[in-house]
Amino acid sequence: MQLLPRITVDKPWGRADLPPPFPSPAQGKTGEIWFDSPAPLHALLVKYIFTSENLSVQVHPRDAHTRAKG
């Protein structure tokens, strides 16, 4: 099985103790792990979010929807 390349993003609200199969960082706090999608799926973003604090809910509507709603 081939694994996708990962991009680790440190965040102040992240965690120092990640669950398996992710390695815990040697220092700092990992907030997100993004997976680099293969070329046919370049528009797809897959990521895990690890948090030690409550986060707000975020919605990212399409531009056309945003313009229609003002």
N, CA, C and O atoms as CSV, one atom per row, in Angstrom:
chain,resi,resn,atom,element,x,y,z
A,1,MET,N,N,0.832,-1.171,0.000
A,1,MET,CA,C,0.000,0.000,0.000
A,1,MET,C,C,0.886,1.246,0.000
A,1,MET,O,O,1.796,1.360,0.820
A,2,GLN,N,N,0.624,2.176,-0.912
A,2,GLN,CA,C,1.385,3.412,-1.000
A,2,GLN,C,C,0.688,4.501,-0.201
A,2,GLN,O,O,-0.505,4.745,-0.383
A,3,LEU,N,N,1.429,5.152,0.681
A,3,LEU,CA,C,0.875,6.225,1.492
A,3,LEU,C,C,1.070,7.561,0.799
A,3,LEU,O,O,2.074,7.771,0.118
A,4,LEU,N,N,0.118,8.462,0.968
A,4,LEU,CA,C,0.238,9.800,0.410
A,4,LEU,C,C,1.242,10.613,1.225
A,4,LEU,O,O,1.332,10.453,2.442
A,5,PRO,N,N,1.996,11.485,0.553
A,5,PRO,CA,C,2.901,12.369,1.304
A,5,PRO,C,C,2.093,13.245,2.263
A,5,PRO,O,O,0.970,13.645,1.958
A,6,ARG,N,N,2.677,13.532,3.412
A,6,ARG,CA,C,2.005,14.339,4.434
A,6,ARG,C,C,2.700,15.679,4.613
A,6,ARG,O,O,3.912,15.804,4.432
A,7,ILE,N,N,1.908,16.669,4.972
A,7,ILE,CA,C,2.422,17.993,5.316
A,7,ILE,C,C,1.952,18.268,6.738
A,7,ILE,O,O,0.749,18.308,6.997
A,8,THR,N,N,2.881,18.456,7.649
A,8,THR,CA,C,2.559,18.707,9.051
A,8,THR,C,C,2.578,20.211,9.305
A,8,THR,O,O,3.530,20.899,8.936
A,9,VAL,N,N,1.515,20.717,9.941
A,9,VAL,CA,C,1.378,22.150,10.207
A,9,VAL,C,C,1.266,22.357,11.712
A,9,VAL,O,O,0.330,21.872,12.347
A,10,ASP,N,N,2.229,23.082,12.276
A,10,ASP,CA,C,2.174,23.401,13.707
A,10,ASP,C,C,1.165,24.515,13.942
A,10,ASP,O,O,1.062,25.451,13.149
A,11,LYS,N,N,0.426,24.407,15.037
A,11,LYS,CA,C,-0.553,25.430,15.432
A,11,LYS,C,C,-0.470,25.596,16.947
A,11,LYS,O,O,-0.208,24.621,17.651
A,12,PRO,N,N,-0.686,26.811,17.470
A,12,PRO,CA,C,-0.622,27.002,18.916
A,12,PRO,C,C,-1.687,26.209,19.672
A,12,PRO,O,O,-1.489,25.866,20.837
A,13,TRP,N,N,-2.819,25.914,19.018
A,13,TRP,CA,C,-3.889,25.141,19.653
A,13,TRP,C,C,-3.753,23.642,19.382
A,13,TRP,O,O,-4.636,22.863,19.742
A,14,GLY,N,N,-2.656,23.240,18.753
A,14,GLY,CA,C,-2.456,21.840,18.389
A,14,GLY,C,C,-2.151,20.944,19.578
A,14,GLY,O,O,-2.318,21.341,20.731
A,15,ARG,N,N,-1.705,19.741,19.283
A,15,ARG,CA,C,-1.426,18.756,20.327
A,15,ARG,C,C,0.009,18.260,20.219
A,15,ARG,O,O,0.576,18.185,19.130
A,16,ALA,N,N,0.583,17.925,21.367
A,16,ALA,CA,C,1.924,17.344,21.414
A,16,ALA,C,C,1.853,15.819,21.444
A,16,ALA,O,O,2.857,15.146,21.210
A,17,ASP,N,N,0.668,15.269,21.732
A,17,ASP,CA,C,0.480,13.817,21.815
A,17,ASP,C,C,-0.561,13.387,20.771
A,17,ASP,O,O,-1.765,13.470,21.018
A,18,LEU,N,N,-0.100,12.939,19.632
A,18,LEU,CA,C,-1.003,12.550,18.558
A,18,LEU,C,C,-1.369,11.074,18.662
A,18,LEU,O,O,-0.569,10.271,19.142
A,19,PRO,N,N,-2.575,10.711,18.216
A,19,PRO,CA,C,-2.976,9.307,18.246
A,19,PRO,C,C,-2.290,8.534,17.116
A,19,PRO,O,O,-1.905,9.124,16.107
A,20,PRO,N,N,-2.137,7.221,17.282
A,20,PRO,CA,C,-1.598,6.398,16.196
A,20,PRO,C,C,-2.505,6.508,14.982
A,20,PRO,O,O,-3.716,6.643,15.158
A,21,PRO,N,N,-2.008,6.461,13.808
A,21,PRO,CA,C,-0.643,6.124,13.377
A,21,PRO,C,C,0.249,7.340,13.187
A,21,PRO,O,O,1.294,7.228,12.546
A,22,PHE,N,N,-0.125,8.499,13.720
A,22,PHE,CA,C,0.653,9.716,13.511
A,22,PHE,C,C,1.736,9.844,14.578
A,22,PHE,O,O,1.473,9.624,15.761
A,23,PRO,N,N,2.953,10.201,14.166
A,23,PRO,CA,C,4.022,10.377,15.161
A,23,PRO,C,C,3.847,11.697,15.906
A,23,PRO,O,O,3.531,12.719,15.296
A,24,SER,N,N,4.049,11.679,17.209
A,24,SER,CA,C,3.991,12.906,18.007
A,24,SER,C,C,5.208,13.763,17.689
A,24,SER,O,O,6.294,13.230,17.462
A,25,PRO,N,N,5.044,15.083,17.669
A,25,PRO,CA,C,6.177,15.952,17.328
A,25,PRO,C,C,7.238,15.941,18.429
A,25,PRO,O,O,6.924,15.790,19.609
A,26,ALA,N,N,8.493,16.102,18.023
A,26,ALA,CA,C,9.590,16.162,18.991
A,26,ALA,C,C,9.478,17.431,19.832
A,26,ALA,O,O,9.831,17.440,21.011
A,27,GLN,N,N,8.984,18.496,19.215
A,27,GLN,CA,C,8.738,19.749,19.934
A,27,GLN,C,C,7.604,20.487,19.255
A,27,GLN,O,O,7.311,20.237,18.086
A,28,GLY,N,N,6.972,21.383,19.965
A,28,GLY,CA,C,5.854,22.134,19.408
A,28,GLY,C,C,4.559,21.338,19.459
A,28,GLY,O,O,4.475,20.301,20.118
A,29,LYS,N,N,3.552,21.840,18.754
A,29,LYS,CA,C,2.227,21.220,18.734
A,29,LYS,C,C,1.745,21.089,17.295
A,29,LYS,O,O,1.687,22.074,16.560
A,30,THR,N,N,1.406,19.881,16.903
A,30,THR,CA,C,0.861,19.656,15.571
A,30,THR,C,C,-0.625,19.977,15.596
A,30,THR,O,O,-1.375,19.427,16.402
A,31,GLY,N,N,-1.044,20.874,14.707
A,31,GLY,CA,C,-2.448,21.249,14.619
A,31,GLY,C,C,-3.143,20.592,13.447
A,31,GLY,O,O,-4.329,20.271,13.526
A,32,GLU,N,N,-2.411,20.389,12.355
A,32,GLU,CA,C,-3.014,19.804,11.159
A,32,GLU,C,C,-2.006,18.902,10.456
A,32,GLU,O,O,-0.803,19.162,10.466
A,33,ILE,N,N,-2.513,17.853,9.856
A,33,ILE,CA,C,-1.733,17.037,8.931
A,33,ILE,C,C,-2.527,16.988,7.641
A,33,ILE,O,O,-3.657,16.502,7.605
A,34,TRP,N,N,-1.918,17.500,6.581
A,34,TRP,CA,C,-2.535,17.530,5.253
A,34,TRP,C,C,-1.941,16.402,4.431
A,34,TRP,O,O,-0.772,16.052,4.593
A,35,PHE,N,N,-2.739,15.844,3.561
A,35,PHE,CA,C,-2.259,14.806,2.657
A,35,PHE,C,C,-2.151,15.396,1.260
A,35,PHE,O,O,-3.101,15.997,0.759
A,36,ASP,N,N,-1.004,15.227,0.637
A,36,ASP,CA,C,-0.747,15.749,-0.697
A,36,ASP,C,C,-1.433,14.835,-1.711
A,36,ASP,O,O,-0.981,13.714,-1.942
A,37,SER,N,N,-2.514,15.307,-2.309
A,37,SER,CA,C,-3.323,14.495,-3.222
A,37,SER,C,C,-2.576,14.221,-4.526
A,37,SER,O,O,-1.792,15.058,-4.973
A,38,PRO,N,N,-2.808,13.056,-5.143
A,38,PRO,CA,C,-2.201,12.775,-6.442
A,38,PRO,C,C,-2.781,13.701,-7.510
A,38,PRO,O,O,-3.861,14.263,-7.330
A,39,ALA,N,N,-2.065,13.858,-8.615
A,39,ALA,CA,C,-2.433,14.803,-9.674
A,39,ALA,C,C,-3.893,14.705,-10.132
A,39,ALA,O,O,-4.529,15.745,-10.301
A,40,PRO,N,N,-4.455,13.512,-10.339
A,40,PRO,CA,C,-5.847,13.473,-10.801
A,40,PRO,C,C,-6.851,14.058,-9.793
A,40,PRO,O,O,-7.974,14.404,-10.160
A,41,LEU,N,N,-6.440,14.163,-8.533
A,41,LEU,CA,C,-7.327,14.676,-7.481
A,41,LEU,C,C,-6.787,15.971,-6.883
A,41,LEU,O,O,-6.993,16.237,-5.699
A,42,HIS,N,N,-6.099,16.780,-7.690
A,42,HIS,CA,C,-5.405,17.960,-7.174
A,42,HIS,C,C,-6.319,18.946,-6.449
A,42,HIS,O,O,-5.837,19.713,-5.615
A,43,ALA,N,N,-7.609,18.952,-6.736
A,43,ALA,CA,C,-8.534,19.887,-6.088
A,43,ALA,C,C,-9.040,19.370,-4.738
A,43,ALA,O,O,-9.761,20.079,-4.036
A,44,LEU,N,N,-8.675,18.164,-4.380
A,44,LEU,CA,C,-9.146,17.552,-3.136
A,44,LEU,C,C,-8.164,17.840,-1.998
A,44,LEU,O,O,-6.966,17.585,-2.125
A,45,LEU,N,N,-8.673,18.369,-0.896
A,45,LEU,CA,C,-7.853,18.602,0.291
A,45,LEU,C,C,-8.346,17.690,1.395
A,45,LEU,O,O,-9.509,17.749,1.793
A,46,VAL,N,N,-7.454,16.848,1.884
A,46,VAL,CA,C,-7.775,15.954,2.994
A,46,VAL,C,C,-6.818,16.290,4.126
A,46,VAL,O,O,-5.600,16.289,3.950
A,47,LYS,N,N,-7.391,16.580,5.299
A,47,LYS,CA,C,-6.520,16.866,6.433
A,47,LYS,C,C,-7.173,16.428,7.735
A,47,LYS,O,O,-8.397,16.400,7.865
A,48,TYR,N,N,-6.328,16.089,8.686
A,48,TYR,CA,C,-6.754,15.814,10.054
A,48,TYR,C,C,-6.448,17.050,10.874
A,48,TYR,O,O,-5.417,17.694,10.677
A,49,ILE,N,N,-7.344,17.382,11.798
A,49,ILE,CA,C,-7.141,18.506,12.696
A,49,ILE,C,C,-7.041,17.955,14.115
A,49,ILE,O,O,-7.916,17.220,14.573
A,50,PHE,N,N,-5.963,18.319,14.800
A,50,PHE,CA,C,-5.733,17.894,16.177
A,50,PHE,C,C,-5.756,19.141,17.043
A,50,PHE,O,O,-5.011,20.088,16.789
A,51,THR,N,N,-6.596,19.152,18.053
A,51,THR,CA,C,-6.730,20.354,18.870
A,51,THR,C,C,-6.742,20.031,20.358
A,51,THR,O,O,-7.233,18.989,20.791
A,52,SER,N,N,-6.192,20.947,21.108
A,52,SER,CA,C,-6.232,20.844,22.569
A,52,SER,C,C,-7.227,21.853,23.133
A,52,SER,O,O,-7.410,21.935,24.348
A,53,GLU,N,N,-7.877,22.628,22.248
A,53,GLU,CA,C,-8.842,23.650,22.645
A,53,GLU,C,C,-10.083,23.561,21.764
A,53,GLU,O,O,-10.040,22.964,20.688
A,54,ASN,N,N,-11.187,24.152,22.217
A,54,ASN,CA,C,-12.382,24.241,21.380
A,54,ASN,C,C,-12.113,25.202,20.227
A,54,ASN,O,O,-11.514,26.261,20.415
A,55,LEU,N,N,-12.557,24.829,19.047
A,55,LEU,CA,C,-12.389,25.680,17.870
A,55,LEU,C,C,-13.744,26.115,17.344
A,55,LEU,O,O,-14.754,25.454,17.585
A,56,SER,N,N,-13.763,27.231,16.623
A,56,SER,CA,C,-15.005,27.701,16.021
A,56,SER,C,C,-15.320,26.859,14.784
A,56,SER,O,O,-14.433,26.251,14.185
A,57,VAL,N,N,-16.590,26.837,14.421
A,57,VAL,CA,C,-17.016,26.156,13.202
A,57,VAL,C,C,-16.817,27.115,12.046
A,57,VAL,O,O,-17.210,28.279,12.128
A,58,GLN,N,N,-16.214,26.640,10.975
A,58,GLN,CA,C,-15.972,27.486,9.814
A,58,GLN,C,C,-16.681,26.904,8.605
A,58,GLN,O,O,-16.673,25.694,8.379
A,59,VAL,N,N,-17.292,27.787,7.835
A,59,VAL,CA,C,-17.985,27.389,6.611
A,59,VAL,C,C,-17.363,28.178,5.465
A,59,VAL,O,O,-17.175,29.391,5.562
A,60,HIS,N,N,-17.052,27.488,4.396
A,60,HIS,CA,C,-16.442,28.127,3.242
A,60,HIS,C,C,-17.345,27.931,2.025
A,60,HIS,O,O,-17.152,26.996,1.248
A,61,PRO,N,N,-18.337,28.819,1.862
A,61,PRO,CA,C,-19.260,28.677,0.718
A,61,PRO,C,C,-18.568,29.059,-0.587
A,61,PRO,O,O,-17.524,29.711,-0.587
A,62,ARG,N,N,-19.163,28.647,-1.680
A,62,ARG,CA,C,-18.654,29.015,-3.003
A,62,ARG,C,C,-18.850,30.509,-3.214
A,62,ARG,O,O,-19.742,31.110,-2.615
A,63,ASP,N,N,-18.030,31.106,-4.054
A,63,ASP,CA,C,-18.109,32.547,-4.327
A,63,ASP,C,C,-19.489,32.953,-4.830
A,63,ASP,O,O,-20.025,33.974,-4.398
A,64,ALA,N,N,-20.073,32.170,-5.738
A,64,ALA,CA,C,-21.386,32.514,-6.292
A,64,ALA,C,C,-22.454,32.547,-5.201
A,64,ALA,O,O,-23.322,33.420,-5.213
A,65,HIS,N,N,-22.399,31.619,-4.272
A,65,HIS,CA,C,-23.361,31.583,-3.170
A,65,HIS,C,C,-23.184,32.820,-2.283
A,65,HIS,O,O,-24.162,33.431,-1.852
A,66,THR,N,N,-21.936,33.174,-2.020
A,66,THR,CA,C,-21.659,34.330,-1.175
A,66,THR,C,C,-22.181,35.609,-1.811
A,66,THR,O,O,-22.790,36.436,-1.133
A,67,ARG,N,N,-21.944,35.779,-3.125
A,67,ARG,CA,C,-22.436,36.968,-3.808
A,67,ARG,C,C,-23.964,37.015,-3.799
A,67,ARG,O,O,-24.547,38.085,-3.626
A,68,ALA,N,N,-24.607,35.886,-3.981
A,68,ALA,CA,C,-26.077,35.847,-4.009
A,68,ALA,C,C,-26.681,36.227,-2.649
A,68,ALA,O,O,-27.759,36.818,-2.583
A,69,LYS,N,N,-25.975,35.880,-1.572
A,69,LYS,CA,C,-26.475,36.168,-0.220
A,69,LYS,C,C,-26.001,37.530,0.295
A,69,LYS,O,O,-26.443,37.982,1.351
A,70,GLY,N,N,-25.107,38.181,-0.447
A,70,GLY,CA,C,-24.622,39.509,-0.049
A,70,GLY,C,C,-23.600,39.426,1.030
A,70,GLY,O,O,-23.090,40.453,1.478
